[in-house]
């Protein structure tokens, strides 16, 4: 018989249990979060540049210089004098040239051609960067769980944007048209902001681990999240109306402020012959709606900002303050754009600040949903 063993001996000889390892959620879902985030950041920057180039293409009246849609072969510009003559000949057949640009020589045509070609080429680059990145991460099996469909969505939206772009250009090639249809321009710009919004949200989400996001979600500020969601949608509506203004050069129709034509209501607020098309084609009405929507957005922004200041999270408070400052800057730029008759230098800054405002509101919304952890001292 074996001798008696002490209690302490039995405990000492028992096999040690391995302590549970943390981060099990991240182990199964992490993927190449950092690399994918960097890739999306590049796409984000390219889309911002695309919006700027698109705005300059519109401001220089270059959007109709290429009268065909050739997604692949159109990547090559005219390579010889004969090729340039062919392209110029096609442009000379559309109403824009016949009605308002018949004075143009080949050198003048080249200037507007390069803007539109650069805009389309940048679209091809964005599509290529997305395709190469997505296929690489997919083949390497580095896409985090649940992210494949999200990244595919970006590609689908990018493809749709190319089709919408041609749908917009085609509207300006018809009989009697010297510009693209303003509502199609609004759809084109609106979709660009949607794409930018998705990419920005994904970049922010990938900047934090799944575990951290799940924990942060418990501290969601529901009321603030709802207000920021409404703020985002309200701003999007104003961006669309701004595109309608740009589409018919309504910003140059009344250059006094705060009145319009020295009246509260513009003299041409309704043109009977246009009917419902006043909403898209009447410069006085479109600019008036843009102004009123801007005033209402300012009031709503003040309400959201005051609520955001009461957040218990310092990062969230800063985010809402930054977005509100951007609103104020955008309103000042909007007034300057009107007063100076929408010069391209001011108009393009106005458009880029709209991009900054959109992203800052998006960040404020993200932080109200996923507040950043902070110490008790930080509160």
Buried (B, 14 or more C-beta within 10 A) or exposed (E): EEEEEEEEEEEEEEEEEEEEEEEEBBEEBBBBBEBBBEBBBBBBEBBBEBBBBBBBBBBBBBBBBBBEBEBEEBEEBBEEEEEBEEBBEBBBEBBBBEEEBEEBEEEEBBEBBBBBBBBBBBBBBBBEBBEEBBEBBEEEEBBBEEBBEBBBEBBEBBEEBBEBBBBBBBBBBEEEBBBBBBBBBBBBBBBBBBBBBBBBBBBBBBBBBBBBBEBBEEBEBEEBBEBBBBBBEBBBBBBBBBBBBBBBBBBBBBBEEEEBBEEEEBEBBEBEEEEEEBBBBBBBBBBBBBBEBBEEBBEBBEEBBEBBEEBEBEBBBBBBBBBBBBBBBBBEBBBBBBEBBBEEEBBBBBBBBBBBBBBBBBBBBBBBBBBBEEEEEEE
